[in-house]
């Protein structure tokens, strides 16, 4: 059988539909934390659609407090490194990153755009940018001054750490230390279909997901549950596998009184290079 998406549970309350919608009114955005500690409020990350539903390429839109060219370029490169693989999986070849800077003339929002093109699994600036005088990628900007965003970032970091520990257990043993860290809904699915869980673990071994794994981002996701507040449901995205056989892994973390629990897990191979 084809090794496509292996999905046990992506809670209906944890939808990314809002993040891929082509034209919602600008809101506060979803908090995103990158592995180097960079924190963003992302308004959109997904295919940009025409009125006919056809894609015009991928798009990432985020709030920024700086229109400085070097800062915009650094942010764009970091966000493309985080969201680029799933846009590649969606079949996108072109990608635009829009920085929305509030506080312009007459209170208007200024937009600064950077473009990228996919070439052999790498998103390269398009048109090419001149080599910067100093590195612009890999360095984290200052900690967010907004205390609400800073608190969300701390919650996302804690959720990401819990997700990494769960994956470590999953790599070693598909049962020991794994099922006990799931929430009730996810655990119930495992108990109700143990053969499905066995199939998923076999697929993981075939794809060699335990050989290499790097985190792409941690993002808060909307929740319809009145018991869950901002930052209580978190999506953690990874790129795993080998250099020639790359795979996206996704873990949904849910905050419960006893701590962070796994609410869903999925993986899907990227196009082979």
C-alpha positions in Angstrom: 0.0 0.0 0.0 1.1 3.6 -0.6 2.9 5.2 2.3 0.7 8.3 2.5 -0.6 10.2 5.4 -0.7 8.1 8.6 -3.2 10.0 10.7 -4.7 8.8 14.0 -6.2 11.9 15.3 -6.1 15.6 14.4 -8.8 17.0 16.7 -11.5 18.8 14.9 -10.8 21.6 17.3 -7.3 21.8 16.1 -7.9 22.8 12.5 -5.4 24.7 10.4 -8.1 25.9 8.0 -7.8 29.4 9.3 -4.1 29.4 8.5 -4.6 28.4 4.9 -7.6 30.5 4.1 -6.8 32.9 1.3 -8.3 36.1 2.5 -9.5 36.5 6.1 -9.5 39.9 7.8 -6.2 40.6 9.5 -6.4 39.5 13.1 -3.8 38.9 15.8 -2.4 35.8 14.1 -1.3 32.5 15.6 1.8 32.4 17.8 4.7 30.5 16.2 8.0 29.6 17.8 11.0 28.4 15.8 13.7 26.1 17.0 16.2 29.0 17.5 13.7 30.9 19.7 12.3 33.3 17.1 8.7 34.2 17.9 6.2 35.3 15.2 2.5 36.0 14.9 1.6 34.3 11.6 -1.6 35.4 9.9 -1.5 32.9 7.0 0.6 30.0 5.9 -0.6 27.9 2.9 -1.6 28.1 -0.7 -2.9 31.4 -2.0 -6.1 30.8 -4.0 -7.8 32.6 -6.8 -11.5 33.1 -6.8 -11.7 29.9 -9.0 -9.9 27.9 -6.3 -6.7 27.6 -8.3 -3.5 28.2 -6.4 -1.2 31.1 -7.3 1.6 29.8 -5.2 2.3 29.5 -1.5 2.0 32.4 0.9 3.2 33.3 4.4 1.9 36.5 6.0 3.0 37.7 9.5 3.1 40.7 11.7 6.4 42.5 12.0 7.7 45.5 14.0 10.4 46.3 11.5 10.6 47.2 7.8 14.4 47.1 7.8 15.5 45.1 4.7 17.9 42.9 6.6 15.3 42.1 9.2 12.6 41.3 6.6 15.0 39.1 4.7 16.0 37.2 7.9 12.4 36.7 9.0 11.4 35.5 5.5 14.2 33.0 5.3 13.4 31.6 8.8 9.6 31.3 8.0 10.3 29.7 4.7 12.6 27.1 6.4 9.7 26.4 8.8 6.7 26.3 6.5 8.4 25.5 3.2 8.4 21.7 3.4 4.6 21.5 3.9 4.1 23.9 1.0 6.4 21.7 -1.1 4.2 18.8 -0.1 1.1 20.7 -1.3 2.8 21.0 -4.7 3.8 24.7 -4.6 6.9 25.9 -6.5 6.7 29.6 -5.8 6.3 31.3 -2.4 5.8 34.8 -1.2 6.4 36.0 2.3 4.6 39.2 3.4 5.6 41.2 6.4 2.8 43.3 7.7 4.1 46.4 9.6 1.5 48.4 11.5 1.7 52.1 12.3 2.4 53.6 8.9 1.1 56.9 7.5 -2.4 57.6 8.9 -2.2 54.3 10.8 -2.1 52.2 7.6 -0.3 48.8 7.5 2.8 48.6 5.4 3.5 45.4 3.4 7.0 44.2 2.5 7.3 41.1 0.3 10.1 38.6 -0.3 9.8 35.9 -3.0 11.1 32.3 -3.2 11.4 29.6 -5.8 11.7 25.8 -5.0 14.7 24.2 -6.7 15.7 20.6 -5.8 14.1 20.7 -2.4 15.5 24.1 -1.5 13.6 27.4 -1.3 15.8 30.1 -2.8 15.2 33.8 -2.9 13.5 34.8 -6.2 14.6 37.2 -7.5 18.0 36.5 -5.9 19.0 38.9 -3.2 22.5 40.3 -2.8 24.7 38.6 -0.2 24.2 40.4 3.1 27.1 42.1 4.9 26.3 40.0 7.9 24.3 36.8 8.5 20.6 37.2 8.6 19.4 33.6 9.1 19.7 31.5 12.2 19.7 34.4 14.7 16.8 34.9 16.9 15.3 38.4 17.2 14.8 40.0 20.6 12.3 38.4 22.9 8.8 39.6 22.3 7.9 42.8 24.2 4.2 41.8 24.2 3.7 39.9 27.5 0.8 38.0 26.0 2.9 36.8 23.1 5.8 36.1 25.5 3.5 33.9 27.6 2.2 32.0 24.6 5.8 31.5 23.4 6.7 29.9 26.8 3.7 27.6 26.5 4.6 26.6 23.0 8.1 25.8 24.1 6.9 23.6 26.9 4.6 21.8 24.5 7.4 21.3 22.0 9.6 19.8 24.7 6.9 17.3 25.7 6.3 16.4 22.0 10.1 15.7 21.6 10.1 13.4 24.6 7.1 11.5 23.3 8.7 11.0 19.9 11.9 9.7 21.6 9.7 7.1 23.4 7.9 6.3 20.1 11.3 5.7 18.4 12.3 3.2 21.0 9.0 1.4 21.6 5.5 2.0 20.1 3.8 1.2 23.4 6.1 1.7 26.4 5.8 5.3 27.6 3.8 6.3 24.5 0.2 5.5 25.1 0.3 6.8 28.7 1.3 10.2 27.3 -1.7 10.5 25.0 -5.0 12.2 25.9 -8.1 10.1 26.5 -9.4 10.5 22.9 -6.2 9.5 21.2 -5.6 6.6 23.7 -9.1 5.4 23.0 -8.4 5.2 19.3 -5.3 3.2 19.9 -7.1 0.7 22.1 -10.0 0.5 19.6 -7.8 -0.2 16.6 -4.4 -1.7 17.8 -3.8 -3.2 14.4 -3.9 0.3 12.9 -1.3 1.5 15.4 0.9 -1.5 14.5 0.6 -0.7 10.8 1.7 2.9 11.5 4.7 1.9 13.5 5.7 -0.5 10.7 5.4 2.4 8.2 7.6 4.6 10.4 10.4 1.9 10.4 10.1 1.6 6.6 10.6 5.4 6.2 13.5 5.4 8.8 12.0 8.2 10.7 14.2 7.5 13.7 17.4 8.2 11.7 17.2 12.0 11.6 14.7 14.5 12.9 14.7 18.3 13.0 11.9 20.5 14.4 10.5 23.0 12.0 8.1 25.0 14.2 5.6 25.1 17.1 2.3 26.8 16.5 -0.8 27.5 18.6 -3.9 26.1 16.9 -7.5 27.2 17.4 -9.6 25.1 19.7 -13.4 24.9 19.9 -13.3 23.5 23.4 -14.4 26.0 26.1 -11.9 24.3 28.5 -8.9 25.2 26.3 -7.5 28.7 26.1 -4.9 30.4 23.9 -1.8 28.2 23.7 -3.5 25.1 25.1 -3.5 23.3 21.8 -0.2 23.3 19.9 1.0 21.8 16.6 4.6 20.7 16.5 6.0 20.1 13.0 9.2 18.1 12.2 11.1 17.0 9.1 12.4 13.4 9.6 13.9 10.6 7.6 17.0 10.5 5.4 18.3 13.1 3.0 16.8 11.3 0.0 13.6 10.3 1.7 12.3 13.2 3.7 9.1 12.9 5.8 7.0 15.5 7.6 5.9 14.5 11.1 3.2 16.3 13.0 2.3 16.0 16.7 -0.7 17.7 18.3 -0.2 18.6 22.0 -3.1 19.4 24.3 -2.7 21.0 27.7 -4.5 19.1 30.5 -4.4 19.6 34.3 -1.9 16.8 34.6 0.4 18.3 31.9 0.9 18.2 28.2 -0.7 15.2 26.4 -0.5 14.0 22.8 -3.8 14.5 21.0 -2.7 13.4 17.5 0.1 12.2 15.4 0.6 12.1 11.6 3.4 11.7 9.0 3.6 12.0 5.2 6.6 11.6 2.9 7.8 14.7 0.9 8.6 14.4 -2.8 11.9 12.5 -3.3 14.8 14.6 -4.5 
